[in-house]
């Protein structure tokens, strides 16, 4: 099974961001913490991140790549989503 741990972290940050460490040193500590907690609770799940609007927004695209690389470096991410409707 898989779990969308962070949905739209760039375009729609969650209201509990501060409770997960806020931006922190990486700028995305709250996302990293979310994935760490998910990995600890569900070690066999595929952990995913999803974002929209990255195809037409270079800033969002660069932020998304940064988050993905931070998670990859920690072995926390198994897949990504690029949402469109």
Z-matrix of the N, CA and C atoms (Angstrom, degrees):
N
C 1 1.444
C 2 1.514 1 109.27
N 3 1.326 2 116.05 1 161.91
C 4 1.459 3 119.75 2 178.91
C 5 1.519 4 110.26 3 -128.20
N 6 1.323 5 114.05 4 164.88
C 7 1.455 6 120.12 5 -176.79
C 8 1.523 7 108.62 6 -141.01
N 9 1.307 8 115.95 7 125.05
C 10 1.461 9 122.67 8 174.79
C 11 1.529 10 106.98 9 -81.10
N 12 1.323 11 116.68 10 91.64
C 13 1.466 12 122.17 11 -173.05
C 14 1.526 13 111.22 12 -70.67
N 15 1.318 14 116.68 13 -45.03
C 16 1.466 15 120.71 14 -179.08
C 17 1.524 16 108.54 15 -124.79
N 18 1.314 17 116.07 16 111.63
C 19 1.456 18 121.57 17 178.85
C 20 1.522 19 108.93 18 -106.54
N 21 1.321 20 115.71 19 118.62
C 22 1.464 21 122.88 20 178.00
C 23 1.535 22 112.82 21 58.23
N 24 1.336 23 118.48 22 50.91
C 25 1.464 24 119.51 23 -179.28
C 26 1.527 25 113.93 24 -68.10
N 27 1.319 26 117.53 25 -23.79
C 28 1.465 27 120.38 26 -179.27
C 29 1.523 28 110.64 27 -86.01
N 30 1.311 29 116.25 28 -51.70
C 31 1.466 30 121.08 29 -174.71
C 32 1.527 31 113.32 30 -80.45
N 33 1.332 32 117.22 31 -27.47
C 34 1.465 33 121.12 32 -176.46
C 35 1.531 34 109.66 33 -140.89
N 36 1.351 35 118.29 34 71.99
C 37 1.465 36 119.26 35 -179.92
C 38 1.525 37 111.65 36 -61.87
N 39 1.298 38 115.30 37 147.83
C 40 1.459 39 121.46 38 -175.34
C 41 1.524 40 112.51 39 -77.69
N 42 1.329 41 117.18 40 149.43
C 43 1.466 42 120.19 41 -178.58
C 44 1.524 43 113.11 42 -67.62
N 45 1.332 44 118.36 43 -19.06
C 46 1.464 45 120.45 44 179.85
C 47 1.529 46 112.15 45 -95.90
N 48 1.316 47 116.83 46 17.66
C 49 1.461 48 123.08 47 178.72
C 50 1.529 49 111.74 48 -51.81
N 51 1.317 50 118.10 49 -45.88
C 52 1.469 51 121.84 50 -178.63
C 53 1.526 52 111.47 51 -62.82
N 54 1.325 53 116.96 52 -36.92
C 55 1.465 54 121.02 53 -179.40
C 56 1.531 55 111.87 54 -67.31
N 57 1.328 56 117.00 55 -19.26
C 58 1.464 57 121.85 56 179.40
C 59 1.526 58 112.30 57 -99.89
N 60 1.329 59 117.43 58 12.97
C 61 1.458 60 120.71 59 176.46
C 62 1.512 61 114.91 60 108.62
N 63 1.324 62 117.01 61 -2.26
C 64 1.461 63 119.52 62 179.41
C 65 1.525 64 111.51 63 61.60
N 66 1.314 65 115.43 64 -158.22
C 67 1.463 66 120.66 65 -178.17
C 68 1.526 67 112.28 66 -67.82
N 69 1.331 68 116.90 67 -40.02
C 70 1.463 69 121.53 68 178.30
C 71 1.512 70 113.87 69 60.26
N 72 1.311 71 115.65 70 -163.27
C 73 1.462 72 122.58 71 -174.92
C 74 1.523 73 113.02 72 -65.63
N 75 1.322 74 117.53 73 -33.39
C 76 1.468 75 120.70 74 -176.87
C 77 1.522 76 112.69 75 -86.07
N 78 1.323 77 116.47 76 -16.31
C 79 1.452 78 121.02 77 -171.79
C 80 1.520 79 111.82 78 89.83
N 81 1.337 80 115.94 79 -13.62
C 82 1.467 81 121.68 80 -176.70
C 83 1.525 82 111.41 81 -137.72
N 84 1.326 83 116.93 82 29.88
C 85 1.469 84 120.52 83 -177.86
C 86 1.522 85 112.10 84 -56.29
N 87 1.323 86 117.03 85 -36.77
C 88 1.468 87 119.39 86 -177.97
C 89 1.524 88 112.05 87 -64.84
N 90 1.331 89 117.07 88 -32.92
C 91 1.464 90 120.37 89 176.68
C 92 1.530 91 109.49 90 -71.38
N 93 1.326 92 116.58 91 -43.59
C 94 1.464 93 120.80 92 178.46
C 95 1.524 94 109.98 93 -59.47
N 96 1.331 95 116.94 94 -46.48
C 97 1.466 96 121.00 95 178.80
C 98 1.522 97 110.88 96 -59.93
N 99 1.319 98 117.23 97 -41.34
C 100 1.473 99 120.94 98 177.92
C 101 1.522 100 111.02 99 -57.94
N 102 1.320 101 116.66 100 -44.34
C 103 1.459 102 120.66 101 179.75
C 104 1.525 103 111.62 102 -69.85
N 105 1.322 104 117.74 103 -37.66
C 106 1.468 105 120.25 104 177.06
C 107 1.528 106 110.75 105 -61.84
N 108 1.317 107 116.53 106 -44.37
C 109 1.464 108 120.70 107 178.68
C 110 1.528 109 111.23 108 -64.85
N 111 1.327 110 116.15 109 -41.44
C 112 1.464 111 120.12 110 179.26
C 113 1.526 112 111.00 111 -64.82
N 114 1.325 113 117.31 112 -42.44
C 115 1.470 114 121.05 113 -179.90
C 116 1.526 115 110.32 114 -63.87
N 117 1.338 116 116.82 115 -40.90
C 118 1.467 117 120.63 116 179.25
C 119 1.527 118 111.33 117 -65.47
N 120 1.322 119 116.81 118 -40.29
C 121 1.466 120 121.13 119 -176.90
C 122 1.530 121 112.67 120 -79.24
N 123 1.325 122 116.87 121 -32.61
C 124 1.468 123 121.86 122 -175.48
C 125 1.532 124 109.70 123 -133.21
N 126 1.328 125 117.60 124 71.04
C 127 1.467 126 120.97 125 -172.75
C 128 1.527 127 114.84 126 -62.39
N 129 1.312 128 118.41 127 -21.99
C 130 1.465 129 120.73 128 -178.36
C 131 1.522 130 113.94 129 -98.30
N 132 1.310 131 117.18 130 -3.58
C 133 1.467 132 120.96 131 -179.41
C 134 1.523 133 110.55 132 -78.45
N 135 1.313 134 115.67 133 150.52
C 136 1.460 135 122.05 134 170.30
C 137 1.525 136 106.56 135 -84.49
N 138 1.323 137 116.83 136 121.61
C 139 1.464 138 121.10 137 -176.49
C 140 1.525 139 109.99 138 -97.93
N 141 1.333 140 115.06 139 129.94
C 142 1.459 141 122.19 140 -173.31
C 143 1.521 142 111.44 141 -124.02
N 144 1.321 143 114.30 142 157.97
C 145 1.461 144 122.34 143 171.15
C 146 1.525 145 106.50 144 -126.92
N 147 1.321 146 116.91 145 150.02
C 148 1.460 147 121.43 146 -177.64
C 149 1.526 148 109.24 147 -140.31
N 150 1.324 149 116.09 148 140.29
C 151 1.468 150 120.75 149 176.95
C 152 1.519 151 108.68 150 -147.84
N 153 1.321 152 116.19 151 158.61
C 154 1.465 153 121.20 152 176.58
C 155 1.522 154 109.29 153 -122.61
N 156 1.309 155 116.35 154 163.71
C 157 1.455 156 122.00 155 174.21
C 158 1.514 157 115.12 156 76.53
N 159 1.314 158 117.98 157 11.06
C 160 1.467 159 119.90 158 -178.30
C 161 1.527 160 112.65 159 -80.20
N 162 1.317 161 116.98 160 -19.38
C 163 1.463 162 119.39 161 -177.26
C 164 1.527 163 112.59 162 -73.11
N 165 1.321 164 118.20 163 -27.38
C 166 1.465 165 121.46 164 -177.41
C 167 1.523 166 113.59 165 -114.14
N 168 1.311 167 117.68 166 2.64
C 169 1.462 168 122.14 167 -175.88
C 170 1.526 169 108.90 168 -126.92
N 171 1.339 170 117.75 169 98.36
C 172 1.464 171 120.22 170 -176.96
C 173 1.531 172 113.38 171 -58.80
N 174 1.321 173 117.90 172 -35.17
C 175 1.458 174 120.76 173 178.69
C 176 1.528 175 110.67 174 -65.13
N 177 1.324 176 116.84 175 -46.78
C 178 1.467 177 120.83 176 177.79
C 179 1.525 178 110.56 177 -63.02
N 180 1.326 179 116.53 178 -40.40
C 181 1.464 180 120.56 179 179.59
C 182 1.533 181 110.59 180 -61.64
N 183 1.335 182 117.21 181 -44.57
C 184 1.464 183 120.80 182 178.90
C 185 1.523 184 111.60 183 -65.66
N 186 1.321 185 116.98 184 -39.67
C 187 1.464 186 120.07 185 176.88
C 188 1.528 187 110.53 186 -63.56
N 189 1.314 188 116.67 187 -42.14
C 190 1.467 189 121.32 188 180.00
C 191 1.529 190 110.27 189 -62.10
N 192 1.331 191 116.46 190 -45.23
C 193 1.460 192 120.01 191 178.02
C 194 1.527 193 111.02 192 -62.33
N 195 1.317 194 117.27 193 -38.11
C 196 1.466 195 120.76 194 177.47
C 197 1.518 196 110.81 195 -61.25
N 198 1.328 197 116.66 196 -49.03
C 199 1.470 198 120.81 197 179.59
C 200 1.527 199 110.15 198 -59.61
N 201 1.316 200 116.93 199 -47.50
C 202 1.467 201 121.23 200 -179.00
C 203 1.526 202 110.35 201 -58.63
N 204 1.327 203 117.33 202 -44.96
C 205 1.464 204 120.32 203 -179.57
C 206 1.522 205 112.26 204 -66.55
N 207 1.327 206 117.93 205 -36.75
C 208 1.466 207 120.90 206 175.39
C 209 1.527 208 110.39 207 -61.55
N 210 1.322 209 116.58 208 -43.15
C 211 1.464 210 121.08 209 179.98
C 212 1.526 211 111.48 210 -69.98
N 213 1.337 212 116.98 211 -40.82
C 214 1.466 213 120.68 212 178.31
C 215 1.520 214 110.86 213 -61.26
N 216 1.329 215 117.30 214 -41.91
C 217 1.467 216 121.77 215 -178.66
C 218 1.524 217 111.81 216 -61.33
N 219 1.322 218 116.30 217 -24.15
C 220 1.464 219 121.96 218 -179.34
C 221 1.529 220 112.55 219 -101.60
N 222 1.320 221 116.61 220 2.42
C 223 1.462 222 120.84 221 -179.98
C 224 1.514 223 113.57 222 65.68
N 225 1.331 224 116.56 223 33.61
C 226 1.464 225 120.55 224 -173.03
C 227 1.522 226 114.91 225 -105.30
N 228 1.321 227 118.73 226 -9.35
C 229 1.465 228 119.65 227 -172.22
C 230 1.527 229 110.50 228 -121.33
N 231 1.328 230 115.05 229 141.48
C 232 1.462 231 120.86 230 -179.54
C 233 1.526 232 113.07 231 -115.31
N 234 1.317 233 117.96 232 -14.63
C 235 1.453 234 120.03 233 -179.35
C 236 1.511 235 111.37 234 -171.38
N 237 1.342 236 114.90 235 161.96
C 238 1.462 237 120.78 236 179.09
C 239 1.524 238 109.79 237 -127.38
N 240 1.323 239 114.49 238 157.16
C 241 1.451 240 120.99 239 174.68
C 242 1.516 241 109.65 240 -124.94
N 243 1.321 242 115.44 241 144.14
C 244 1.460 243 122.05 242 172.67
C 245 1.518 244 105.00 243 -123.07
N 246 1.310 245 114.83 244 102.42
C 247 1.464 246 122.38 245 -170.98
C 248 1.522 247 111.48 246 -78.62
N 249 1.308 248 115.33 247 139.26
C 250 1.463 249 120.89 248 171.90
C 251 1.521 250 108.21 249 -150.97
N 252 1.311 251 115.45 250 156.67
C 253 1.464 252 120.38 251 -179.73
C 254 1.508 253 109.32 252 -126.45
